[in-house]
């Protein structure tokens, strides 16, 4: 069965899908449509998901055959209007998105989930308010806390459900964030390896990236020191504290 027929069968399978849901929000997703999506990064198919929790429309971009496969190279990317669309230098989001799509587009197969979790899950307007607090000297974590949020409000249970809806058996996850690995595994999705996804800092986002490392536990070395490339292990750098 070719890829188009496989995806069409998933749409038909999910037409009346209704499950108990994943995570604290008991979110349930189903595939509602797909189409070819040629991009500057390669040829993909875009898959649209409905969910029962809110009106956010999450999508998967897949390259090659991923349905039913193991060890699928996968990136979870949370929406960032200021970075992805407007080219903001305050974060590394656009670079992470473009590098991930470029890498996946060159592989035999790969999957990127584009999750509508703007501003670490606090929304666009609140992210702008957080930017103002950062301009006044707070870091990302402190700004979120001042606004009454946790340091990171994102929920990856929906990502686990999306991948399992695609019958992905296990993933090689492109990430520096251990929280993504823990949440996927918590919801029954096997992470067979971690692929470091480090973007060199610029003058505007260095402090933001340092905060990711120092406050949020991300596995990144921003000093330019060589890293070991075992994809299933945390990045190990001389002088870097071991991840607990």
C-alpha positions, 0 to 999 in steps of 0.5 A: 500500500502506498503512503497516500493510501496508508494515510487515507486509511488512517483518516477513515479509521479515525472518523469516529474515534473517541478515546479516554484521552491522554494526560491530565487534560484527557486529550484525545486526537484524531487524524482529519486530513492530509495533503502533499506539502513541497517545501524548500526543505524537501517533500513532506506530507502535512497531516491535520489533527482534531482534538477534544480539548481546545480549538488548537489545530496541531499538525505533523509533517512527515517525510517518507514512510513513518506509519508502523515504523520504529526509530523514526527521527522525530522533532517536537516543535512548539509554535513560535510566531515571533521566531518561526514567522517573523525571524526574531533573534530573541530565541532559536526557534526558527533556526531549530525548525529549519534545521530540523526540516532540512535534516528530516528532508534528507533522511529516508523517513522523519516526522516533525510535530508542529504543536500550537503551544506558543510561548511555552504554552502561555500564549502570544500576548502573555509571551510579549508581556514576558518579553517586557519583563525580560527587557527589565532584567528577568530571565525567561523562567522568572518572567513566567513566574511573575505572570503567574505561570509555571516556567514551562506550561507545555504538555507533550501528552498530545504529541504522544497521542499524535505519534501513536495515532500514526502508529509510530512504534518508537522515535529517535527524538531531536531534542535538548529537553529531557522533559520531552523524553520523560513525557513521551515515555510517561504516555507509552511512546518509546524513545529509542535515542536522543539526537542533540539539536543545538543551535549556536547562540547569537548576541540577542539569545545567548542569555535565553539559551543559558537560562534553558541550560541553567534553569530548565535543565536542557542538555546544551553546550554553548561554549563550542567545546566538542561533544560526544555524538552517541545519540542515545545518551545525554551530551557529555562535555568536559566540565559540564555537570552530569544530568541527574 
